[in-house]
Amino acid sequence: MEYRQLGASGLQIPVLSFGTATFGGGNEFFKAWGNTDVAEARRLIDICLEAGVNLFDTANVYSRGRAEEILGKALEGRRNEVLISTKATFPMGDGPNDFGSSRQHLLKECDDSLRRLGTDHIDIYHLHGFDARTPVDEALRTLDDLVQSGKVRYIACSNFSGWHLMKSLSVSERHGWARYVGHQVYYSLINREYEWELMPLGQDQGVGAIIWSPLASGRLSGKIRRGQPAPPESRLQQGGGQGPDVPDEYLFGIIDVLDQLAAETGKTVPQVALNWLLQRPTVTSLVFGARNEEQLRQNLGAVGWNLTPGQVARLDAASATPPIYPYWHQRGFPMLKSSVVL
């Protein structure tokens, strides 16, 4: 397993990390992802640790805390071997203070996550989304207090826009508070908007990308192709998919190239799609889930080898999309571009 430094921090994390949204199946949405129980979770964690995957990603909203509880029980006796990432911001109740990034909400949710996980600290604590109602200073001061207290080691964000992230980094720098060293983002061969602004920002400011849904909710699993719709048991068909739909021909064109490269490399379609991501600038780790041992072992096969530059270029071409303004205008002046080559 390869390990990479998370942004401008000293923390080394594996290039593959295991996501636990499949744990618990607490409602119809998460049942479409999976309903892994404690015994199954222990077996999957065993396989991950054998392969060198020691980062486990969860969130308080995954099955309303049930995923955190299962992860905590499955890690009993092994806490010192692993890194835990969890998140807060999204609704955990119906009250006016049961969501957001206020001091009131974050302090409560951090303590609740620690209790469910059965640990005294969280290695990477994310704001799951940007809360425009709460002053950025309030959210970041609270996160800094959590770091100073020892309850949190590093802070990160998720699903921020470029200005959300840059303003936050500026506020942290101004006050000398803990800064975001990671950004968990939606990025894959069929959703490349991350490259337009967030990738150059991450490279310039030392913010590592942790990728969620690297196979685009199974669209890049190889199970969907011309004349072959998503199988009934898939997350997409069961209502658990995320991210915008893309035109069929665009998806099928990418799958065609993935099929070619899978044949050339002796790898599977999802392994090729994941390996492409691992060669992108700023990408530190890919969060993947697995309903069973077979899916887990297949995903682990995405590392230990690399596509050639020529093969990467073929996927780049197949997945290219016209950028929106101002990015199409900026691309017209390559002499002004930074060292991010896209």
CORMOFEN-V143330 format. One record per residue. N is the residue number from 1. RES is the residue in three letters. OMEGA is omega in degrees with one decimal (* if undefined). D_LAST is the distance of its C-alpha to the last C-alpha in Angstrom with 2 decimals. Layout:
((N,RES,OMEGA,D_LAST) (N,RES,OMEGA,D_LAST))
This chain:
((1,MET,176.1,26.38) (2,GLU,176.0,23.59) (3,TYR,179.7,23.69) (4,ARG,178.6,21.14) (5,GLN,-179.1,21.97) (6,LEU,177.0,21.50) (7,GLY,-179.6,19.83) (8,ALA,176.2,22.24) (9,SER,175.7,25.17) (10,GLY,-174.9,27.18) (11,LEU,175.8,26.96) (12,GLN,179.5,25.75) (13,ILE,-179.5,24.90) (14,PRO,-179.0,24.33) (15,VAL,170.9,21.00) (16,LEU,174.7,22.99) (17,SER,-172.4,25.25) (18,PHE,178.8,27.92) (19,GLY,-172.5,28.15) (20,THR,176.6,31.68) (21,ALA,177.6,31.45) (22,THR,-178.3,33.37) (23,PHE,169.0,36.27) (24,GLY,-178.7,39.29) (25,GLY,-169.7,38.73) (26,GLY,176.0,40.34) (27,ASN,-174.3,39.91) (28,GLU,179.9,38.96) (29,PHE,-176.9,35.26) (30,PHE,173.6,35.05) (31,LYS,177.4,37.49) (32,ALA,177.1,34.89) (33,TRP,-178.3,32.66) (34,GLY,177.2,35.58) (35,ASN,-178.9,38.81) (36,THR,177.2,38.70) (37,ASP,-174.3,41.83) (38,VAL,-178.8,42.58) (39,ALA,178.7,43.75) (40,GLU,179.7,40.70) (41,ALA,178.9,38.43) (42,ARG,-179.8,40.21) (43,ARG,179.0,39.63) (44,LEU,178.1,35.89) (45,ILE,175.3,35.67) (46,ASP,-178.6,37.66) (47,ILE,178.4,35.18) (48,CYS,-177.0,32.23) (49,LEU,176.1,34.05) (50,GLU,-178.4,35.05) (51,ALA,-179.6,31.38) (52,GLY,176.1,30.43) (53,VAL,-175.9,28.93) (54,ASN,176.5,30.68) (55,LEU,-178.7,28.71) (56,PHE,-172.4,30.15) (57,ASP,178.5,28.67) (58,THR,177.8,31.00) (59,ALA,-179.4,31.92) (60,ASN,-176.8,35.21) (61,VAL,178.9,34.73) (62,TYR,-177.2,34.25) (63,SER,176.6,37.63) (64,ARG,175.7,38.98) (65,GLY,-177.0,39.09) (66,ARG,179.5,40.21) (67,ALA,177.0,36.99) (68,GLU,180.0,37.41) (69,GLU,-179.8,41.06) (70,ILE,179.0,40.38) (71,LEU,-179.8,37.73) (72,GLY,179.4,40.19) (73,LYS,-179.0,43.02) (74,ALA,-178.9,40.98) (75,LEU,-178.6,39.99) (76,GLU,-178.7,43.57) (77,GLY,-176.8,44.46) (78,ARG,-174.2,40.86) (79,ARG,-177.0,39.39) (80,ASN,179.7,39.05) (81,GLU,-167.7,36.91) (82,VAL,169.6,34.13) (83,LEU,179.6,31.75) (84,ILE,175.3,32.04) (85,SER,174.0,29.59) (86,THR,-168.6,31.00) (87,LYS,173.4,30.53) (88,ALA,173.6,32.59) (89,THR,-175.4,32.51) (90,PHE,-172.7,33.06) (91,PRO,173.8,36.69) (92,MET,178.9,39.14) (93,GLY,-176.4,42.22) (94,ASP,-178.0,43.67) (95,GLY,-177.2,44.71) (96,PRO,178.2,43.26) (97,ASN,-178.4,42.09) (98,ASP,176.8,40.85) (99,PHE,176.4,37.19) (100,GLY,-176.8,34.82) (101,SER,176.4,33.94) (102,SER,175.9,37.30) (103,ARG,179.9,39.15) (104,GLN,-174.6,41.75) (105,HIS,-175.3,39.40) (106,LEU,179.8,37.14) (107,LEU,178.3,40.14) (108,LYS,-175.5,41.84) (109,GLU,176.9,38.88) (110,CYS,178.5,38.02) (111,ASP,178.6,41.66) (112,ASP,178.7,41.76) (113,SER,177.8,38.70) (114,LEU,179.7,40.26) (115,ARG,-178.6,43.47) (116,ARG,-178.5,41.96) (117,LEU,-179.7,39.88) (118,GLY,-177.3,42.97) (119,THR,178.6,41.33) (120,ASP,178.0,41.77) (121,HIS,175.6,38.12) (122,ILE,-175.5,34.63) (123,ASP,177.7,31.91) (124,ILE,-178.1,28.99) (125,TYR,-175.4,30.07) (126,HIS,156.3,27.70) (127,LEU,-170.7,28.28) (128,HIS,177.7,27.43) (129,GLY,-178.6,26.58) (130,PHE,178.0,27.05) (131,ASP,-176.7,30.71) (132,ALA,179.6,31.07) (133,ARG,-175.0,34.87) (134,THR,176.2,35.02) (135,PRO,-179.9,34.46) (136,VAL,179.5,31.43) (137,ASP,-178.7,33.87) (138,GLU,-179.0,36.13) (139,ALA,-176.0,33.52) (140,LEU,176.4,32.11) (141,ARG,178.3,35.65) (142,THR,178.5,36.62) (143,LEU,177.5,33.74) (144,ASP,177.1,34.66) (145,ASP,178.5,38.26) (146,LEU,176.4,37.31) (147,VAL,-178.6,35.56) (148,GLN,-180.0,38.59) (149,SER,-177.6,40.94) (150,GLY,179.5,39.31) (151,LYS,-178.7,38.61) (152,VAL,178.7,34.82) (153,ARG,-177.9,32.93) (154,TYR,177.9,29.40) (155,ILE,179.9,28.04) (156,ALA,177.3,24.88) (157,CYS,179.6,23.98) (158,SER,174.2,22.65) (159,ASN,176.2,21.40) (160,PHE,168.5,21.22) (161,SER,-179.4,19.48) (162,GLY,-177.9,17.77) (163,TRP,175.0,21.13) (164,HIS,-176.2,23.09) (165,LEU,-176.5,21.32) (166,MET,177.0,21.30) (167,LYS,-179.9,24.95) (168,SER,179.0,25.90) (169,LEU,179.4,24.50) (170,SER,179.5,26.35) (171,VAL,178.4,29.55) (172,SER,-179.9,29.45) (173,GLU,-177.6,29.01) (174,ARG,-175.4,31.82) (175,HIS,-176.8,34.25) (176,GLY,179.8,33.29) (177,TRP,174.1,32.71) (178,ALA,-178.1,30.60) (179,ARG,177.1,26.93) (180,TYR,176.3,24.35) (181,VAL,179.2,22.65) (182,GLY,177.8,20.99) (183,HIS,179.0,19.61) (184,GLN,-168.1,20.25) (185,VAL,175.9,17.83) (186,TYR,-174.2,17.55) (187,TYR,177.2,14.42) (188,SER,177.9,14.33) (189,LEU,-177.9,13.23) (190,ILE,178.1,15.16) (191,ASN,-171.0,14.29) (192,ARG,-179.2,10.67) (193,GLU,178.0,11.78) (194,TYR,-175.7,11.51) (195,GLU,-170.6,7.82) (196,TRP,-177.2,9.15) (197,GLU,-174.4,11.63) (198,LEU,178.3,12.91) (199,MET,176.3,10.15) (200,PRO,177.5,10.15) (201,LEU,-179.6,13.87) (202,GLY,179.1,14.35) (203,GLN,-178.3,12.97) (204,ASP,-171.9,15.10) (205,GLN,178.2,18.10) (206,GLY,177.7,18.30) (207,VAL,-177.9,18.09) (208,GLY,179.8,17.25) (209,ALA,171.3,16.10) (210,ILE,-167.2,18.79) (211,ILE,171.7,17.85) (212,TRP,-176.2,20.61) (213,SER,-178.4,21.11) (214,PRO,175.5,18.45) (215,LEU,174.5,20.31) (216,ALA,178.1,20.57) (217,SER,176.5,24.36) (218,GLY,178.6,24.94) (219,ARG,-179.8,23.18) (220,LEU,-179.7,21.24) (221,SER,-175.2,24.44) (222,GLY,-180.0,25.33) (223,LYS,179.3,28.49) (224,ILE,179.9,27.35) (225,ARG,-179.0,26.98) (226,ARG,178.7,28.71) (227,GLY,-177.7,32.35) (228,GLN,179.6,31.91) (229,PRO,178.3,31.54) (230,ALA,179.8,30.95) (231,PRO,-175.8,34.06) (232,PRO,-176.9,36.60) (233,GLU,-177.0,36.14) (234,SER,178.7,32.38) (235,ARG,-179.5,31.13) (236,LEU,-177.4,29.90) (237,GLN,-179.2,33.37) (238,GLN,174.2,35.15) (239,GLY,-178.7,33.47) (240,GLY,-178.4,31.27) (241,GLY,176.3,27.85) (242,GLN,-179.9,25.34) (243,GLY,-178.3,22.39) (244,PRO,172.0,22.40) (245,ASP,177.0,23.35) (246,VAL,178.7,21.11) (247,PRO,-177.3,22.60) (248,ASP,-175.7,24.27) (249,GLU,176.0,22.92) (250,TYR,178.4,19.28) (251,LEU,-176.9,20.19) (252,PHE,177.0,22.33) (253,GLY,176.9,19.77) (254,ILE,178.9,17.53) (255,ILE,178.0,20.79) (256,ASP,-179.0,21.73) (257,VAL,176.8,18.81) (258,LEU,177.2,19.47) (259,ASP,-179.6,23.09) (260,GLN,-177.3,22.43) (261,LEU,175.3,20.48) (262,ALA,178.3,23.16) (263,ALA,-178.7,25.76) (264,GLU,-174.1,24.13) (265,THR,-174.9,23.70) (266,GLY,178.9,26.82) (267,LYS,177.8,25.00) (268,THR,178.4,25.11) (269,VAL,179.3,22.69) (270,PRO,177.4,22.08) (271,GLN,178.0,21.75) (272,VAL,-179.5,18.95) (273,ALA,178.9,17.15) (274,LEU,-179.6,17.68) (275,ASN,175.9,16.69) (276,TRP,-179.7,13.19) (277,LEU,-176.3,12.89) (278,LEU,178.4,14.43) (279,GLN,179.7,11.73) (280,ARG,177.6,9.06) (281,PRO,176.8,9.16) (282,THR,-176.3,12.34) (283,VAL,-178.1,13.73) (284,THR,-176.7,17.37) (285,SER,175.4,19.40) (286,LEU,177.3,19.64) (287,VAL,177.8,22.79) (288,PHE,175.7,24.54) (289,GLY,177.6,28.02) (290,ALA,177.3,30.67) (291,ARG,-175.2,33.93) (292,ASN,-176.8,35.49) (293,GLU,-179.2,35.43) (294,GLU,178.5,34.07) (295,GLN,-178.9,30.89) (296,LEU,-177.9,30.49) (297,ARG,178.7,30.93) (298,GLN,179.4,28.48) (299,ASN,179.6,25.70) (300,LEU,179.4,26.63) (301,GLY,179.0,25.90) (302,ALA,-177.5,22.13) (303,VAL,-179.5,22.37) (304,GLY,179.5,23.97) (305,TRP,179.2,21.84) (306,ASN,167.4,18.26) (307,LEU,176.0,16.60) (308,THR,176.2,16.08) (309,PRO,178.9,12.83) (310,GLY,178.5,14.12) (311,GLN,175.8,14.81) (312,VAL,-179.2,11.44) (313,ALA,178.3,10.11) (314,ARG,176.4,13.05) (315,LEU,176.3,12.29) (316,ASP,-176.9,8.73) (317,ALA,-177.6,10.76) (318,ALA,-174.9,13.64) (319,SER,-177.2,12.16) (320,ALA,175.7,10.07) (321,THR,178.7,11.94) (322,PRO,178.8,12.63) (323,PRO,175.0,11.79) (324,ILE,175.8,15.00) (325,TYR,7.0,16.31) (326,PRO,-171.5,15.52) (327,TYR,177.8,11.76) (328,TRP,179.6,12.35) (329,HIS,-179.6,14.50) (330,GLN,179.4,12.27) (331,ARG,177.2,9.66) (332,GLY,-179.1,12.86) (333,PHE,-174.2,13.23) (334,PRO,-179.5,10.49) (335,MET,-179.6,13.35) (336,LEU,-175.1,13.43) (337,LYS,176.5,9.99) (338,SER,-177.6,10.21) (339,SER,175.1,9.33) (340,VAL,-176.5,6.36) (341,VAL,179.9,3.80) (342,LEU,*,0.00))
